[in-house]
Each structure stands twice: as C-alpha cells, then as structure tokens.
Amino acid sequence: MEAAPTLADSGKDPLWITIIKAVMLFLFLALSVAFGVWFERKLIARMQHRYGPNRAGRFAACLSSR
C-alpha cells in the first residue's frame, strides 16, 4: 500500500499546472474586483437617484472613462 500524502509532498506540481493555477487565481480576483466596482456604482447611483450605471447602457462598462 502507498502511504498517504503528507505536507512535505505539497508544492510538487508541474510548472504548467502552477501557471494554470496562477492564471485562474488572477482571473478570479480581477473579475471579483470588476464586479464589486460595478455593483457598488450601481447601488450608490440608485441611492442618490443620479445618472449612473443603472441607466448608462449595457452594464455601464465605459462609464468611468467619461
């Protein structure tokens, strides 16, 4: 029988798996920040009854560049 993996066995992934993990983590964090900013702007615009992401077109993606 093979022994169960221990903590000493961690970190031995091939380079390509490490790169995929890093890219997936980066994408998750980037999309989380983008969604958080979008949601915050939409919520604040609704609370202030002003022209904001809730009325600025398709998801208001370019609103902050104005």
C-alpha positions as CSV (number, residue, x, y, z in Angstrom):
1,M,0.0,0.0,0.0
2,E,1.1,3.5,-0.7
3,A,1.4,6.0,2.2
4,A,-1.0,8.9,2.3
5,P,0.4,12.2,1.1
6,T,1.9,14.5,3.8
7,L,2.6,18.2,4.0
8,A,6.1,17.5,2.7
9,D,4.6,16.3,-0.6
10,S,2.9,19.7,-1.4
11,G,4.3,22.1,-3.9
12,K,5.5,19.4,-6.4
13,D,3.1,20.3,-9.2
14,P,4.5,20.5,-12.7
15,L,5.1,24.1,-14.0
16,W,2.2,24.1,-16.4
17,I,-0.3,23.3,-13.5
18,T,1.2,26.1,-11.4
19,I,0.8,28.5,-14.3
20,I,-2.8,27.5,-14.8
21,K,-3.5,27.9,-11.1
22,A,-1.9,31.4,-11.1
23,V,-3.9,32.5,-14.2
24,M,-7.2,31.2,-12.7
25,L,-6.5,33.0,-9.4
26,F,-5.7,36.2,-11.3
27,L,-8.8,36.0,-13.4
28,F,-11.0,35.3,-10.3
29,L,-9.5,38.3,-8.4
30,A,-9.8,40.6,-11.4
31,L,-13.4,39.7,-12.2
32,S,-14.3,39.9,-8.5
33,V,-12.9,43.5,-8.3
34,A,-14.6,44.5,-11.5
35,F,-18.0,43.1,-10.3
36,G,-17.6,44.7,-6.9
37,V,-16.9,48.1,-8.5
38,W,-19.8,47.7,-10.9
39,F,-22.2,46.7,-8.1
40,E,-21.1,49.5,-5.8
41,R,-21.5,52.1,-8.5
42,K,-25.0,50.7,-9.4
43,L,-26.0,50.7,-5.7
44,I,-24.8,54.2,-5.0
45,A,-26.3,55.6,-8.1
46,R,-29.7,54.1,-7.1
47,M,-29.4,55.6,-3.6
48,Q,-28.6,59.1,-4.9
49,H,-31.1,58.9,-7.8
50,R,-28.4,60.1,-10.3
51,Y,-27.4,59.1,-13.7
52,G,-25.2,56.1,-13.2
53,P,-24.6,52.5,-14.2
54,N,-28.3,51.7,-13.7
55,R,-29.1,54.0,-16.7
56,A,-25.9,54.2,-18.6
57,G,-26.4,51.5,-21.2
58,R,-25.1,47.9,-21.4
59,F,-23.7,47.2,-17.9
60,A,-22.2,50.7,-17.9
61,A,-18.8,49.3,-18.8
62,C,-17.4,52.6,-20.1
63,L,-19.0,54.9,-17.6
64,S,-15.8,55.5,-15.6
65,S,-14.0,56.7,-18.7
66,R,-16.3,59.7,-19.1
